[in-house]
Amino acid sequence: MQRRDFLQFGVSAGAAVLAPRWLMAQASPAQSTDRVAQARAGAATTDIKTTKLYDNVWLLQGAGGNMAVQTGPEGKILIDSSFSTAVPRLKDALNALGNDPSGLLINTHWHYDHTDGNEGMHAAGFSILAHAKTRDRLSKPWEVKLFGITGPAAPSAALPVATFDSTVRLYHNGDSVSLVHFDPAHTDTDIYIHFENANVLHMGDTWFNGFYPFIDESSGGNIDGMIRAAEKGLALAGPDTKIIPGHGPLGTKGELQATRAMLATVRDRVAKLKSAGFSEKEAIAKKPAADLDPVWGKGFLAADVFVGIVYRSL
């Protein structure tokens, strides 16, 4: 595959962090460092948009993954921290929502476009909570193999100080907030956060709203897990639930259902080719997602790249 121009890492409404087609060439360590630096440089100048979802719950969109915040006298709950260079703008956005104290930062998974700001937000008074595997992965040098992007272990101040294995329930600022680990899907570290009274569900990167998702095979992700994650989200959501994807615009249950249908369709078509003995290259050449590409091929991944990921993760 040809390499596309690198812009930034992650997409939120109107803010691309990688070019629409992801990089496929292996990167040298220097190239990898440059890509991370470029992503951070882009985040430093990207505004953070705040959208009210409930009396005390807001969606925050800038560089990196979509964030959310719950405000209240018991302390703010922040979901994800974007890039380190976005921290000043993120703090400004939080301060604009009131003078409630810093509280808890929850990471939806380990990827650096969701956790690179951890150290800065910890310095701002937030304690960090995540799945145990998120702390484990952040504690070590990391690699996103598909894109040849690597980085060092996170500093100790960026690591979660509390972790869980399966579920946690918080009673905070007048709401019941459930955190539940997905089976390996986008990675093996994914969780959802459900503000039950507010009727807001943050799916993390188990949902890319409106385009083919990136599945990080090097972190244990797989297509069947992505489908199961969508089904779990659909079981939680009602017709009026506001569903936050890791990337893309705020979504609805109908849009999540459409994503689930697309994932299952591609999975079934690729599985049929693989079981018939076609190699990955041959399966890609069959263009099993060609009819889906006009709708789903306008984001992170070209259809051929996504088909390859699906093939390898079956």
Number of C-alpha atoms within 10 A of each C-alpha: 9 9 12 14 12 18 18 23 26 26 26 25 16 12 22 23 24 23 18 19 19 23 22 15 13 14 18 12 13 10 14 18 15 15 21 21 14 18 24 24 17 21 26 18 13 18 15 21 15 18 13 12 19 15 10 16 22 21 23 25 27 28 34 33 32 31 30 25 23 25 23 21 14 15 17 25 23 26 26 31 30 28 29 22 21 25 21 14 17 25 13 11 16 21 13 10 17 12 13 14 17 22 21 21 24 29 30 31 30 24 25 24 26 28 28 24 21 29 22 21 26 20 11 14 13 21 22 26 20 27 27 17 18 25 23 15 20 24 17 13 11 19 18 15 15 19 16 17 21 20 16 11 15 20 12 11 15 22 25 24 12 13 19 15 12 13 14 15 12 11 11 17 16 12 16 14 20 17 21 19 22 23 20 24 27 28 27 24 27 27 30 24 23 23 21 15 11 19 18 23 23 26 25 26 28 31 29 25 25 20 23 25 25 23 24 23 21 14 20 16 23 25 27 19 21 26 21 18 25 25 15 14 22 19 10 14 21 14 9 10 18 20 27 27 25 27 30 24 18 20 18 20 20 13 14 22 15 15 23 19 14 18 19 17 15 20 21 15 17 26 17 13 18 17 9 10 11 16 13 18 12 12 22 20 12 14 15 20 22 12 9 15 16 11 11 21 21 15 23 26 21 18 24 21 20 20 25 15 21 23 23 13 17 13
